[in-house]
Amino acid sequence: MKKAKRTKSSRPARRPVAKRRAGAARAGRRAGPARPRASATPRVQAIPAGFHTATPQLTVRGAAQAIEFYKRAFGAKERLRMPGPGGHGIMHAEIQIGDSIIFVGDEFPDMGCRAPESLGGTTGSVNLYVPNVDQAFARAVAAGAEVRVPVADMFWGDRYAKVADPFGHEWGLATHKEDLSLKEVGERANAFFAQMAAGGPGAPPAAAGA
């Protein structure tokens, strides 16, 4: 027996390609995007919470005493401390002043960590912006800091002072008072250095109310 030929009209109708694709897209939207598998290990932050990009580190003789001084002088809060080898000294500690973290540790000369007293001074300073520099300066001096620069309005627009802590590190304290252009800062700087060269008191023009 011969099979009946399948005519064009007897074949099941097929939807155009465009309609089939549109239907698949609608079905995908209803199903929603594929969910990624939950990771067994929580993601670690590249920058730990509370830290900024740059973190100062201070090496001192007597880190425990230095931390207590920084609490009194600058309102520091201790975050953690790790003892040194054999439980001697502090290998690493973290304090927070305002929104910034500073590392503090005892000197370990064999590890290349030396305090300013071992080196005969320090070449840098930690600078703090504070709401009221006069109050911050008075608090630091009352705690035992040595005055390096008394409080004055400086030519760059800050009211500024500098102190040294009993462990050899210097601290700049400032409250921003004026937003100045580079041209204005340059003009004030020239006037300030001219005044110093002439043997004046060394106070920048802004300190005299300019």
Residue pairs with C-beta under 8 A, 6 or more apart in sequence:
15 23
47 53
50 79
50 96
50 101
51 101
52 99
52 100
52 101
55 100
55 101
55 102
55 103
56 102
56 103
56 126
57 102
57 103
57 104
57 105
58 66
58 102
58 103
58 104
58 105
58 126
58 167
58 169
59 105
59 106
59 107
59 113
59 114
59 115
60 66
60 104
60 105
60 106
60 107
60 115
60 116
60 167
60 168
60 169
61 106
61 107
61 115
61 117
61 118
61 167
62 106
62 167
63 81
63 89
63 90
63 93
63 104
63 105
63 106
64 81
64 90
65 167
66 104
66 165
66 166
66 167
67 76
67 78
67 81
67 90
67 93
67 95
67 104
69 143
69 144
69 165
69 166
69 167
70 76
70 95
70 97
70 102
70 104
70 165
71 77
71 78
71 95
72 139
72 143
72 144
73 139
73 140
73 143
73 144
73 145
73 163
73 165
74 97
74 128
74 136
74 139
74 140
74 171
75 97
75 139
76 95
76 96
76 97
76 102
77 95
77 96
77 97
78 93
78 94
78 95
79 93
79 94
79 95
79 96
79 101
80 93
80 94
81 90
81 92
81 93
81 94
82 90
82 91
82 92
82 93
83 89
83 90
83 91
84 90
84 91
84 106
84 108
85 91
85 108
89 106
89 108
90 104
90 105
90 106
91 105
91 106
91 108
92 103
92 105
93 103
93 104
93 105
94 101
94 102
94 103
94 104
95 101
95 102
95 104
96 102
97 128
98 128
98 129
98 130
100 128
102 126
105 113
106 113
107 113
107 114
107 115
107 118
109 118
115 167
115 168
116 122
116 167
116 168
116 169
117 167
117 168
121 168
122 168
122 169
122 170
124 170
125 162
125 169
125 170
125 171
125 172
126 169
126 170
126 171
126 172
127 171
127 172
127 173
127 174
128 136
128 171
128 172
128 173
128 174
129 174
129 175
129 176
130 136
130 173
130 174
130 175
131 175
132 175
133 151
133 158
133 159
133 160
133 161
133 173
133 174
133 175
134 151
134 159
136 173
137 150
137 151
137 161
137 163
137 173
140 163
140 171
140 173
141 147
141 163
144 165
144 166
145 163
145 164
145 165
145 166
145 171
146 163
146 164
146 165
146 166
147 161
147 162
147 163
148 162
148 163
148 164
148 170
149 160
149 161
149 162
150 161
151 159
151 160
151 161
151 173
152 159
152 160
152 161
152 203
152 204
152 207
153 159
153 160
153 177
153 204
153 206
153 207
154 160
154 204
154 206
154 207
155 185
155 188
155 189
155 191
155 192
155 204
155 205
155 206
156 180
156 185
156 188
156 189
157 176
157 177
157 178
157 179
157 180
157 185
157 206
158 174
158 175
158 176
158 177
159 174
159 175
159 177
160 172
160 173
160 174
161 172
161 173
161 174
162 170
162 171
162 172
162 173
163 170
163 171
163 173
164 170
164 171
165 171
178 206
180 188
188 204
188 205
188 206
188 210
191 204
191 205
192 204
192 205
195 201
195 202
195 203
195 204
195 205
196 202
